[in-house]
Amino acid sequence: MCGAPGEIHQAEKRSQEIFYNQFFIHEDLNKLDMRNRWIGAIQEYKENKDSDKFAIPFGTIVAEIRLIAKPFVS
């Protein structure tokens, strides 16, 4: 199902921002072992279903990504 033209435009714009940010911050994400940390957090949540416990690594990961990406987002 297709979204409204405005929704499609927003999704396209956001996807371009994500690609741009990830392209330039890829090395920094690797240095922080971000992929494995994210997978670990997801796996732990799947096993324990503890959203309060999941919120801690999720919040940390999001904060770190925002710091890395900040110079590339206008």
N, C-alpha and C positions, 0 to 999 in steps of 0.2 A: 504494500500500500504506500503510495507516495504522499508526502506531506505537502502542506501549503507552500507556495513559492518562498515566502519569508522564512519558513522553517528550514527549507532546503538550503537557502542561502546561508542561514546561521550555521547549519551543520557543516556546510562546505567551508565556511570561514574558520570555524573552530577546528576542523580537521587539518586545515593548512597550518594553523597556529601550532597544533600539536606536532605535526611533522617538522615544522621549522625548529621548534624548541628541542625536540628529541634529537634531531640531526646535530645540533650544535652542543648539546649537553651530554651526548652519548658517553663520551670518555669520562666525564665526571660521575655519571651514574654507575659506570663500571668500577671506578675507583671505590665507590661506596658499597659495592656489591648489592646494588639496589634490587636487581632481578631476583637473586636468591633470598634476600630479606623479604621481598613481597611474597614470593612463593611460600616461604616458611610461615609468614603471617596468615596467609589464606589456608594453608594446610592445617595449622593449629586451630583456626576458627572452624574448619570443617569437622575436626575431631571433637572439639569441646563445645562448640556453639555458644561461646561466651563473648557476647558483643562488647562488654566492658573491657575485657582483656584484649580483644582485637583492636579496640580504639587506640590503644597506646602505640603499637607499631604503625598503625595506619596514620595516626596524627604525625608521628615522627617522620615517616616517609614522605607524606604530603608536604610538610614544612621544609624538608631538605630539598625536595624537587623544586618547590617554589623559590627557594634561595638561589639555586643553581640557574633556574630559568629566568629569573627576574631581569637580568640585563637584556634578554632577547624579546621581552614582551613590552609592547608600547602601551 
